[in-house]
């Protein structure tokens, strides 16, 4: 099994609604057999249903649980589509892979399968424990359904959604950049590290898509076994199509199989957060951009986004960013790959919001507060990109606020946008 196949397997296990529903269905049928055996062994009596009464109750519960399942799925799809239209379509996969939807779907499917199995076991003798457990599960699912509706309604609000993206982004940043930043050892982009010999190009073969993740450990192992240096041409998040260069192989004993190298890169239809912190910033910035569009005109949502951008940049700036070099256990360079630097992140996180928010008092004040806060808390090596964005913000304020008093107010730092400063 290649690294890509393992990656897709675990991604499916984490996110697939079909897998969760199928496992819950199988678990419900197995649990029904176990409870039926326990009922026969204990001769439990609780409700003392007659056969006709048990069939009527269980039949009604089966129908209602199937209705719940259909309602949960259809409501989720409709609400997510509405939220994606208002915020950004890139949140659809994030919401559908969340725990709330998967737990609700699994619980309802489990109860439906269990109740259906219990209905089929009602004969002349009523398995009272079996029926009692089915009734209890259905009552529990009613409470779970109300909780699901409440969580879905609150979870898709702009504030809750940007918090969710921020939480996921912090986990990804910690995974991708585990080392604290050392001002005495700043990051440097690799230059002149590749061998001078002519490389062998390995082209991408397959349907076009975006690079979702890369198995660096497997690439290093393949390069070490062949005594070669491998350059990964696209970065995580880049689009690739058939015939595009995927790898360049320098040196080595013999030829590395193209299939083995291709099996170290996962390409799919859309970006994921697994190894791509920039995608989190992309989602946040898209939400702010749409909120600041003339059709919506919601600068308060943009301020909520800047709250998370501020937190993520402060978290990211305190960590050592990847230099794009992977070495084997002996310290020999084996893999070279592209990776974003600090100015890339700052530009992605700030520039579009500044452009779309020109003329908004809230956005200008909150953006200034964020940049000044980051300059105050981050090491001097991080300041240049932030000071450049602050200078461009000053130019935008001077250009968009011709009135002197408005310009003075726009030049005030305010963590709430408007209303959080005494100035």
N, C-alpha and C positions, 0 to 999 in steps of 0.2 A: 504494500500500500504506500503510495507516494505521500509527501507532505500535504499536497493540495487536497488529496482525498481525505486525509485525516482532518484537515481544517474544515472541509465542507461537512464532514460527519458531525463534528462538534458544533459547528454553527447551526446545523439543522436541529441537533438535540436541544440547543438553547432557544431557538426561535420558532420552530415549526409548530403551528397550531394543529396540523394533521397528526403529527407524532404525539403531541400531548393528548389529543382527543382519542387516538387509537389506543394508547396505553391505558387511558382511563376506562375505555370500553372493555378492554381485556381484564383489567383489574376488577371492574364491576361484576363481570361474569364469574371470575374466580372467587371473589368474596361471597357471591350468592351461593356457590357450592359449599364453601366452608361454613357459612351460617346455617345452611340447610342440614348439614351433618351435625352441627352443634344442637340444632333444634331437636333432631331425632334422638340424640344422646341424652338431652336434659328434659325433654318433654315439657318445654316452657309454656306457660299459659299467662297471658297478659290481657289482650283485648277480647279473646274468646269470640272471634268472628265466626259466623256461619260461612259455609263455602260460597254461597251467593253474595253475602255481604263482603267477604274478602275480595271476590272478583270485581265487585262494583267499585270498591275503594281503590284497589290497585289499578284497575282500568282507567279510572279518572286521573290518578296520579301519573300514569304513563303518558296520557294525553297532555296533561298540563306541563310535564317536564319537557316533552318534545316542543311544546309551544314556547317554553322558556328558552330552550336552546336556539330556536329560530329567531326569537326576539333579541337575544343577546348578540348573536352574530350580525343580524341585520342592523341593529341599533349601533353596534360598534363601527361597522363599515360606514354608515351614514354620518355619524358624529365625527369620525376621523377624517372623512372627506371634507366636511364643512370646516373643521379646524385646519386642515392642510390648505384649503382655499384662502382662509383668512391669514394664516401664519406662513407656512412653507410646506410644500409637498414632501420635503425630505424628512419630515417627522413621522410619516406613515409607518415605515418599517420599525422605527423606534417605539411607537405606541403599541403596535400589534405584537411586538416581541416582549412587551412588558409583562410583569408578573400578574397584574390584575386581570388581564384578559385571559391568560393561560390558566390561572387557578379557577376562575369562574367557569370557563369552558370545560375543564377537566372534572370539576365537581358536578356540574350538571350532567355531563356524559356518564360519569360513574353512577350517579343516582338513577338515571334513565335506564341504563343496562341492568342495574341491580333490581329495580322495580319490575322491569319486563321479565327478568328471570324468576322473580318471586311470583308473578302472576301465572306463569306457566307451571308452577309447582302446586297450585291450589287444586286439590282433587276432593275426594270425599273427606279426607282429613286435612284440616287447615294447619300449615306450619306457622304457629302463632309467633314464634320468635322471628321467623323470616319476614312475616308481614309487619311486625312491630318495628323491625329495623328499617324496612322500606318506608313506613310512615314517618319515622324519626328523621331519616335522610331527606325526605321531601320537605319536611318542615324546616330543617336546617338550610336547605337550598333556597327557600323563600327568603330567609334572613340574609343569606349570602347574595341573593339577587338584588335586594335593596341596597346592600353595601356596595355591590358592583356598580349600580347606577350612580350612587353618590360619588364614588371614587372616579368614575369615568367623567362625570360632569365637572368635578373640581380639577381633575388631572389634566384636562385639555384647556384650561384657562391659560392665558399667556404667562402669568407669573409662575404657575406650577410647571408648565412645560419648559420654560427656560431654566428653572431649577433642576428639572430632570436632566436636561442636556448638560448643565454644569456639573452635576454629580457624576454622570457618565464620563465627561471629559476629564475630570480630576483623576478618576481611576485609570484612564488611558494614559494620561501624562505621567502618572506615577509608574506605570508599567513600561512605557517607552523610554522615559528619562529617569532612571532610578537613582542617579547620583546627584548630590547637592553641588551647586555651582561654586567653584573655587576661583576667586578673583585673580589669584596668582597664576592660574592656568586656564586662560580663556580659550573658548573654542576657536578652532581654525579650520577653514574649509580646505580639504585636501587638494594640493596642487603638485603635479609632477610625481605622483606616487605610482602611476601605472608604468609597466615596462614599455620600453621604446619599440619592441618588436611588433610587427604587424599582427593585429588580432584576428581571430576567426569569429565571424558574426553568426549568431544564432537568431533566426527570425521567429516572430510569433506566428503560430499556426492555430487557427481556431476562430470562433465567432468574436467579433469586436466587443469590447467592454472596457471596464476600468480595473486597474490593479487594486485589489482589496487588501491583500496581505502578502508577505514574503516569508518563506522559511529560511532565515539566515543560517541557522545551525546546519541545516541540510546542505545549503550551498557551500558553507565552509568545509564540511566533510567531503563533498564531492571535489572541491578544488584541492584539498590536501591530498586526497588519494591520487589525483592526477598531477600533483605538483604544479598547479596552474594558478593564475590570478583571474578572477571573474569580475567583470563589471556589469552591474545591472543597469540598463539604460533608462527605463522609465522609473519614476518615483511612485510610491504608494499614493493612489488617488489619480494618477495619470490615465488618460485614455489610450488604448492600444487597439490596433486593427491587424488583420492578417497581412503578413509581409513586413510589418514594422520590426526594427531591430529590438530584440528583447535582451540579449546578452552579447558581450564581447569577451572572448576567452583569450588570454595571453599565455603563451608557452604551454607547458604540460607534456606529459608522456602519453602519446596517443591522443585520441579524440574523446572528449566527453560526450556521451550520448545526448542528443538534443532533447529526447523525451525525459531524461532524468532531470535536466535543467528546467524544462518546462513544468515538471511536477513540483517545483519549489516555489511557484508563483500561482496565486489564486486570482483569477480574473472573473468578474461577474458583471451584472447589469448596473449596479450602483455602488457607491462608496459605502464603507462601513467604518465604525469607530474602533475596530479591533487594534489597528496599528496606525491610525490616521488621526492624530489630534487636530489637524487642520480642518477636518470635516466637522468637528464640533463648532469651531469658530465660524465655518461656512454656514451652518444651520442658524446660529445665533445672529449673524450679520444679515442673513436673508430675512429672518423675522423682523429685524429692525428696519431693513430697507422697505419691506412691504408695509409696515406700520407707518412709515414716513411718506409713502406714496400719496399723491393727491386724491386718489380714490378712497383711501382709508383715513389718512391724516390723524394718526394716533401716536403722538410723540411720547406719551406716558409708557407705552409698550417698549419703545426704543430705549427709554431710561431703564426699564427693567432688564433689558438685554445688556446695557452697559454695566449694570451692577454685576452680572455674571462675567462679562468680559474683563472687568476690573479684577475680579477674584481669580480668574483663570490666568491672566497675564502675570499677576503677582506670584501665583503658584509656579507658573512656567519659568518666569525670570529668575527664580531662586534655584533652578535645577540646571545641571549641565546638559546642554543639548547634544544630540548625536552628531558626530563628525562624518559619518558615512563610511567608516572603515571597520572591517571585521577581520580578526586574526585568529589563527589556530592556537592550540595549546602551547606551541613553541614560540609564539609571538610573531610568526611570519604572516605578512599580509596575504589574505586569500580573497576577500570580496570587497569591492568598492561600489557604493550606491549613493544616489542623490538623496539629500535630506534638507529640510528647511532650516534656515538660521533664524536668529532673533529678529532682525529687520523684516524677514518674510512674515513672521507671525504678527508683528506690530502693524505692518501694512494691511494684512488681511483683516485684522480685528478692528482697525480704526478708520482707514481711509474712506471706505464706502459709506459708513455711517456719517462721517463728517461731511461728505459730499451731499448725501441725501438729506441730511439734517441742517443744511445751510439755511439760515433764516429762522430756525426754531430756537427760541430762548432756552427751553428745557434741555434740548440736546447739547447746545453749545456749553451751557454751564456744567452739565453732568460730565461731558467729555473732558472739559478742562479740569474738573475735580479728579477724574480718573488719571489723566496724564500727570498732573502734579503729585498725586499720591504715589504713582509708580516711580516717578523720579526720586521721591523722598525715601522710599523703602528699598529700592533695588540697588545693586552695586553700580559703581560708575561706568563699568563696561556696558551696561544696558541703557545708558542715558541717551546716547546719540540719536537712536531711532525715535525715542520718545520726544526729545526736544525738537526734532524735525517735524513730527506731527503737531506739536504744540505751536510751532511757528506757522504752519499752514492753517491751523485753527485760528490764530490771530489774524491772518490775512483774510480768511473767510468771514470772520466777524466784522472786520473793517469794511469789507465789500458789501455785506448783506444788511448791515444796520447803519444807515446813513444818519439817523438821529443820534446825537451825542449821548443822551441819557440811556437810550436803548443799548448803545454800544457799551456804555459803562456797565450796565446790568449784565450784558452777555459776557463780559470779561470777568465775572465773578464765579468762583468755584462753588458748586452746590451739589451735594450728593443726592438730593431729591429732585434736581432739575430746577424747580421753582418752589420756593417756600421753605427751604432748609437752610438758608443763610440769613444772617442779620444785615448783610451789606445791601 
